Amino acid sequence: MVKNAEHNKPYWRAPIWININYLTLDALNHYSKSDGQYAHLANELYFQLRSNLVQNIANQYSKTGFFWENYNDTNGEGLGTHPFTGWTTLVVNILANTYD
C-alpha cells in the first residue's frame, strides 16, 4: 500500500466502512435479481458480505458496547470514533434489506 504524507492519514484506505459496504450490498442485491449470467454469484456474495458485516458489527458491539466509525480490515476491531451512530446505523437497513 502506498504511504500517505506525514500529516495525511490514510482515512479512506484499508478500514471497513459501513456506508461503502451498504452501497456494495445494494448493487449485489440488484444484480442477484437480474437475468444476467452472474446473478447466482452476486446472490452468494450478497449473503456472504451481509452476514460477515452484520456479525462483525454485533460482535464488536457485544465486546465494547459501541458502534464504531469503521472497522479493521484484518481482525474486524472497531476503529475511529465511538460511539458512532452515523452510517454504522445503516446496519438496521441492511438487516431489513432496505436499499433506497
N, CA and C atoms as an extended XYZ file, in Angstrom:
300
Properties=species:S:1:pos:R:3:atomname:S:1:resname:S:1:resid:I:1 pbc="F F F"
N         0.844       -1.169        0.000 N   MET     1
C         0.000        0.000        0.000 CA  MET     1
C         0.891        1.234        0.000 C   MET     1
N         0.543        2.199       -0.808 N   VAL     2
C         1.286        3.451       -0.891 CA  VAL     2
C         1.105        4.216        0.415 C   VAL     2
N         2.183        4.754        0.928 N   LYS     3
C         2.137        5.523        2.177 CA  LYS     3
C         1.646        6.937        1.913 C   LYS     3
N         0.935        7.483        2.870 N   ASN     4
C         0.499        8.875        2.789 CA  ASN     4
C         1.620        9.788        3.262 C   ASN     4
N         1.457       11.074        2.986 N   ALA     5
C         2.393       12.070        3.504 CA  ALA     5
C         2.338       12.041        5.032 C   ALA     5
N         3.349       12.579        5.665 N   GLU     6
C         3.500       12.512        7.122 CA  GLU     6
C         2.250       12.947        7.892 C   GLU     6
N         1.601       14.023        7.473 N   HIS     7
C         0.451       14.545        8.219 CA  HIS     7
C        -0.879       14.255        7.529 C   HIS     7
N        -0.885       13.310        6.617 N   ASN     8
C        -2.089       12.955        5.875 CA  ASN     8
C        -2.431       11.496        6.174 C   ASN     8
N        -3.363       11.295        7.098 N   LYS     9
C        -3.732        9.941        7.492 CA  LYS     9
C        -4.440        9.223        6.338 C   LYS     9
N        -4.272        7.901        6.240 N   PRO    10
C        -4.958        7.131        5.187 CA  PRO    10
C        -6.423        6.901        5.557 C   PRO    10
N        -7.163        7.990        5.652 N   TYR    11
C        -8.517        7.972        6.192 CA  TYR    11
C        -9.439        6.976        5.505 C   TYR    11
N        -9.426        6.926        4.186 N   TRP    12
C       -10.368        6.072        3.468 CA  TRP    12
C        -9.747        4.767        2.992 C   TRP    12
N        -8.484        4.529        3.301 N   ARG    13
C        -7.841        3.302        2.848 CA  ARG    13
C        -7.782        2.273        3.961 C   ARG    13
N        -8.125        1.054        3.631 N   ALA    14
C        -7.997       -0.130        4.477 CA  ALA    14
C        -9.162       -0.365        5.429 C   ALA    14
N        -9.596        0.577        6.271 N   PRO    15
C       -10.678        0.214        7.187 CA  PRO    15
C       -11.969       -0.161        6.452 C   PRO    15
N       -12.796       -0.921        7.134 N   ILE    16
C       -14.106       -1.307        6.621 CA  ILE    16
C       -15.089       -0.204        6.983 C   ILE    16
N       -15.665        0.422        5.974 N   TRP    17
C       -16.636        1.499        6.156 CA  TRP    17
C       -18.019        0.963        5.828 C   TRP    17
N       -18.965        1.158        6.733 N   ILE    18
C       -20.297        0.596        6.555 CA  ILE    18
C       -21.021        1.240        5.374 C   ILE    18
N       -20.827        2.534        5.166 N   ASN    19
C       -21.517        3.194        4.052 CA  ASN    19
C       -21.097        2.614        2.701 C   ASN    19
N       -19.827        2.297        2.534 N   ILE    20
C       -19.345        1.715        1.282 CA  ILE    20
C       -19.878        0.290        1.127 C   ILE    20
N       -19.903       -0.451        2.218 N   ASN    21
C       -20.444       -1.807        2.175 CA  ASN    21
C       -21.944       -1.801        1.897 C   ASN    21
N       -22.647       -0.802        2.402 N   TYR    22
C       -24.077       -0.659        2.124 CA  TYR    22
C       -24.307       -0.482        0.623 C   TYR    22
N       -23.513        0.371        0.000 N   LEU    23
C       -23.632        0.577       -1.446 CA  LEU    23
C       -23.294       -0.703       -2.218 C   LEU    23
N       -22.298       -1.425       -1.749 N   THR    24
C       -21.925       -2.690       -2.379 CA  THR    24
C       -23.050       -3.710       -2.253 C   THR    24
N       -23.642       -3.789       -1.054 N   LEU    25
C       -24.763       -4.706       -0.857 CA  LEU    25
C       -25.950       -4.337       -1.735 C   LEU    25
N       -26.203       -3.049       -1.874 N   ASP    26
C       -27.284       -2.586       -2.744 CA  ASP    26
C       -27.059       -3.081       -4.175 C   ASP    26
N       -25.845       -2.913       -4.682 N   ALA    27
C       -25.534       -3.350       -6.045 CA  ALA    27
C       -25.622       -4.871       -6.182 C   ALA    27
N       -25.061       -5.595       -5.223 N   LEU    28
C       -25.125       -7.059       -5.283 CA  LEU    28
C       -26.565       -7.553       -5.226 C   LEU    28
N       -27.376       -6.929       -4.374 N   ASN    29
C       -28.788       -7.288       -4.273 CA  ASN    29
C       -29.487       -7.061       -5.618 C   ASN    29
N       -29.208       -5.934       -6.230 N   HIS    30
C       -29.797       -5.619       -7.536 CA  HIS    30
C       -29.410       -6.666       -8.586 C   HIS    30
N       -28.122       -6.943       -8.701 N   TYR    31
C       -27.655       -7.867       -9.733 CA  TYR    31
C       -28.020       -9.319       -9.438 C   TYR    31
N       -28.255       -9.637       -8.175 N   SER    32
C       -28.671      -11.005       -7.848 CA  SER    32
C       -30.085      -11.293       -8.351 C   SER    32
N       -30.851      -10.241       -8.603 N   LYS    33
C       -32.234      -10.393       -9.078 CA  LYS    33
C       -32.353      -10.209      -10.588 C   LYS    33
N       -31.235      -10.040      -11.253 N   SER    34
C       -31.256       -9.834      -12.703 CA  SER    34
C       -31.217      -11.181      -13.426 C   SER    34
N       -31.390      -11.121      -14.714 N   ASP    35
C       -31.335      -12.333      -15.531 CA  ASP    35
C       -29.924      -12.618      -16.041 C   ASP    35
N       -28.961      -11.850      -15.592 N   GLY    36
C       -27.601      -11.989      -16.086 CA  GLY    36
C       -26.933      -13.274      -15.643 C   GLY    36
N       -25.830      -13.581      -16.298 N   GLN    37
C       -25.094      -14.816      -16.012 CA  GLN    37
C       -24.434      -14.822      -14.640 C   GLN    37
N       -24.311      -13.644      -14.029 N   TYR    38
C       -23.649      -13.567      -12.728 CA  TYR    38
C       -24.626      -13.387      -11.572 C   TYR    38
N       -25.915      -13.560      -11.811 N   ALA    39
C       -26.920      -13.370      -10.764 CA  ALA    39
C       -26.671      -14.297       -9.575 C   ALA    39
N       -26.342      -15.553       -9.858 N   HIS    40
C       -26.103      -16.514       -8.776 CA  HIS    40
C       -24.886      -16.105       -7.943 C   HIS    40
N       -23.820      -15.694       -8.603 N   LEU    41
C       -22.617      -15.247       -7.898 CA  LEU    41
C       -22.904      -13.989       -7.083 C   LEU    41
N       -23.632      -13.046       -7.669 N   ALA    42
C       -23.992      -11.822       -6.941 CA  ALA    42
C       -24.800      -12.164       -5.701 C   ALA    42
N       -25.694      -13.136       -5.807 N   ASN    43
C       -26.505      -13.565       -4.667 CA  ASN    43
C       -25.638      -14.166       -3.562 C   ASN    43
N       -24.710      -15.029       -3.940 N   GLU    44
C       -23.799      -15.630       -2.957 CA  GLU    44
C       -22.958      -14.567       -2.261 C   GLU    44
N       -22.395      -13.663       -3.043 N   LEU    45
C       -21.572      -12.592       -2.470 CA  LEU    45
C       -22.396      -11.682       -1.569 C   LEU    45
N       -23.611      -11.397       -1.984 N   TYR    46
C       -24.507      -10.558       -1.183 CA  TYR    46
C       -24.702      -11.162        0.205 C   TYR    46
N       -25.094      -12.430        0.262 N   PHE    47
C       -25.371      -13.054        1.555 CA  PHE    47
C       -24.107      -13.243        2.386 C   PHE    47
N       -22.983      -13.514        1.748 N   GLN    48
C       -21.726      -13.660        2.485 CA  GLN    48
C       -21.290      -12.324        3.084 C   GLN    48
N       -21.295      -11.269        2.278 N   LEU    49
C       -20.905       -9.951        2.780 CA  LEU    49
C       -21.862       -9.477        3.859 C   LEU    49
N       -23.157       -9.624        3.626 N   ARG    50
C       -24.171       -9.197        4.593 CA  ARG    50
C       -23.970       -9.910        5.933 C   ARG    50
N       -23.791      -11.212        5.888 N   SER    51
C       -23.590      -11.993        7.104 CA  SER    51
C       -22.323      -11.566        7.842 C   SER    51
N       -21.218      -11.446        7.123 N   ASN    52
C       -19.950      -11.049        7.745 CA  ASN    52
C       -20.035       -9.660        8.365 C   ASN    52
N       -20.647       -8.739        7.653 N   LEU    53
C       -20.748       -7.360        8.121 CA  LEU    53
C       -21.599       -7.263        9.386 C   LEU    53
N       -22.786       -7.841        9.340 N   VAL    54
C       -23.696       -7.786       10.488 CA  VAL    54
C       -23.084       -8.503       11.685 C   VAL    54
N       -22.496       -9.669       11.451 N   GLN    55
C       -21.884      -10.434       12.541 CA  GLN    55
C       -20.748       -9.657       13.196 C   GLN    55
N       -19.917       -9.001       12.392 N   ASN    56
C       -18.802       -8.247       12.962 CA  ASN    56
C       -19.284       -7.045       13.770 C   ASN    56
N       -20.248       -6.316       13.246 N   ILE    57
C       -20.782       -5.167       13.993 CA  ILE    57
C       -21.370       -5.642       15.316 C   ILE    57
N       -22.126       -6.738       15.284 N   ALA    58
C       -22.719       -7.285       16.509 CA  ALA    58
C       -21.642       -7.749       17.486 C   ALA    58
N       -20.616       -8.424       16.981 N   ASN    59
C       -19.527       -8.891       17.850 CA  ASN    59
C       -18.801       -7.730       18.517 C   ASN    59
N       -18.503       -6.700       17.747 N   GLN    60
C       -17.799       -5.549       18.311 CA  GLN    60
C       -18.676       -4.800       19.306 C   GLN    60
N       -19.967       -4.728       19.036 N   TYR    61
C       -20.875       -4.083       19.987 CA  TYR    61
C       -20.924       -4.888       21.287 C   TYR    61
N       -21.011       -6.205       21.178 N   SER    62
C       -21.020       -7.059       22.369 CA  SER    62
C       -19.723       -6.936       23.152 C   SER    62
N       -18.625       -6.846       22.445 N   LYS    63
C       -17.299       -6.774       23.072 CA  LYS    63
C       -17.037       -5.420       23.727 C   LYS    63
N       -17.442       -4.322       23.057 N   THR    64
C       -17.057       -2.986       23.527 CA  THR    64
C       -18.220       -2.128       24.012 C   THR    64
N       -19.442       -2.486       23.606 N   GLY    65
C       -20.598       -1.665       23.948 CA  GLY    65
C       -20.777       -0.468       23.032 C   GLY    65
N       -20.054       -0.459       21.907 N   PHE    66
C       -20.109        0.684       20.988 CA  PHE    66
C       -20.306        0.239       19.548 C   PHE    66
N       -20.945        1.127       18.768 N   PHE    67
C       -20.856        1.086       17.313 CA  PHE    67
C       -19.659        1.959       16.968 C   PHE    67
N       -18.922        1.578       15.960 N   TRP    68
C       -17.694        2.284       15.602 CA  TRP    68
C       -17.821        2.947       14.243 C   TRP    68
N       -16.969        3.945       14.018 N   GLU    69
C       -16.964        4.670       12.749 CA  GLU    69
C       -16.574        3.756       11.590 C   GLU    69
N       -15.587        2.902       11.823 N   ASN    70
C       -15.155        1.928       10.827 CA  ASN    70
C       -14.507        0.762       11.560 C   ASN    70
N       -14.124       -0.254       10.800 N   TYR    71
C       -13.638       -1.490       11.403 CA  TYR    71
C       -12.362       -1.953       10.707 C   TYR    71
N       -11.474       -2.574       11.486 N   ASN    72
C       -10.200       -3.062       10.968 CA  ASN    72
C       -10.438       -4.107        9.882 C   ASN    72
N        -9.737       -3.976        8.766 N   ASP    73
C        -9.955       -4.882        7.639 CA  ASP    73
C        -9.329       -6.253        7.844 C   ASP    73
N        -8.511       -6.424        8.868 N   THR    74
C        -7.876       -7.710        9.128 CA  THR    74
C        -8.571       -8.483       10.240 C   THR    74
N        -8.827       -7.804       11.370 N   ASN    75
C        -9.392       -8.512       12.520 CA  ASN    75
C       -10.789       -8.039       12.923 C   ASN    75
N       -11.332       -7.037       12.238 N   GLY    76
C       -12.693       -6.579       12.499 CA  GLY    76
C       -12.870       -5.666       13.693 C   GLY    76
N       -11.788       -5.344       14.400 N   GLU    77
C       -11.916       -4.489       15.579 CA  GLU    77
C       -12.415       -3.104       15.203 C   GLU    77
N       -13.223       -2.517       16.104 N   GLY    78
C       -13.736       -1.178       15.886 CA  GLY    78
C       -12.621       -0.152       15.862 C   GLY    78
N       -12.722        0.800       14.940 N   LEU    79
C       -11.728        1.860       14.783 CA  LEU    79
C       -12.426        3.209       14.698 C   LEU    79
N       -11.642        4.254       14.837 N   GLY    80
C       -12.171        5.602       14.661 CA  GLY    80
C       -13.034        6.027       15.833 C   GLY    80
N       -13.951        6.901       15.535 N   THR    81
C       -14.814        7.489       16.550 CA  THR    81
C       -15.779        6.455       17.117 C   THR    81
N       -16.001        6.550       18.421 N   HIS    82
C       -17.041        5.754       19.071 CA  HIS    82
C       -17.541        6.518       20.290 C   HIS    82
N       -18.751        6.458       20.682 N   PRO    83
C       -19.800        5.766       19.937 CA  PRO    83
C       -20.098        6.518       18.650 C   PRO    83
N       -20.404        5.777       17.616 N   PHE    84
C       -20.657        6.376       16.311 CA  PHE    84
C       -21.976        5.844       15.780 C   PHE    84
N       -22.974        6.697       15.774 N   THR    85
C       -24.281        6.263       15.288 CA  THR    85
C       -24.624        6.956       13.983 C   THR    85
N       -23.617        7.220       13.192 N   GLY    86
C       -23.812        7.779       11.851 CA  GLY    86
C       -24.136        6.649       10.900 C   GLY    86
N       -23.284        6.467        9.890 N   TRP    87
C       -23.605        5.462        8.885 CA  TRP    87
C       -23.490        4.035        9.381 C   TRP    87
N       -22.897        3.811       10.544 N   THR    88
C       -22.876        2.451       11.074 CA  THR    88
C       -24.290        1.973       11.378 C   THR    88
N       -25.203        2.903       11.626 N   THR    89
C       -26.592        2.501       11.859 CA  THR    89
C       -27.273        2.032       10.578 C   THR    89
N       -26.594        2.120        9.440 N   LEU    90
C       -27.113        1.504        8.217 CA  LEU    90
C       -27.288        0.000        8.388 C   LEU    90
N       -26.695       -0.559        9.438 N   VAL    91
C       -26.864       -1.984        9.706 CA  VAL    91
C       -28.347       -2.315        9.885 C   VAL    91
N       -29.137       -1.371       10.369 N   VAL    92
C       -30.581       -1.593       10.509 CA  VAL    92
C       -31.212       -1.773        9.126 C   VAL    92
N       -30.838       -0.920        8.181 N   ASN    93
C       -31.342       -1.059        6.808 CA  ASN    93
C       -30.858       -2.360        6.175 C   ASN    93
N       -29.629       -2.735        6.470 N   ILE    94
C       -29.079       -3.981        5.934 CA  ILE    94
C       -29.876       -5.171        6.460 C   ILE    94
N       -30.173       -5.163        7.754 N   LEU    95
C       -30.967       -6.249        8.334 CA  LEU    95
C       -32.373       -6.304        7.745 C   LEU    95
N       -32.916       -5.135        7.407 N   ALA    96
C       -34.261       -5.059        6.837 CA  ALA    96
C       -34.265       -5.217        5.316 C   ALA    96
N       -33.089       -5.393        4.729 N   ASN    97
C       -32.958       -5.471        3.266 CA  ASN    97
C       -33.562       -4.255        2.581 C   ASN    97
N       -33.314       -3.078        3.149 N   THR    98
C       -33.826       -1.824        2.601 CA  THR    98
C       -32.685       -1.083        1.921 C   THR    98
N       -32.769       -0.967        0.611 N   TYR    99
C       -31.740       -0.279       -0.163 CA  TYR    99
C       -32.412        0.744       -1.061 C   TYR    99
N       -32.624        1.935       -0.541 N   ASP   100
C       -33.253        3.017       -1.311 CA  ASP   100
C       -32.456        4.286       -1.190 C   ASP   100
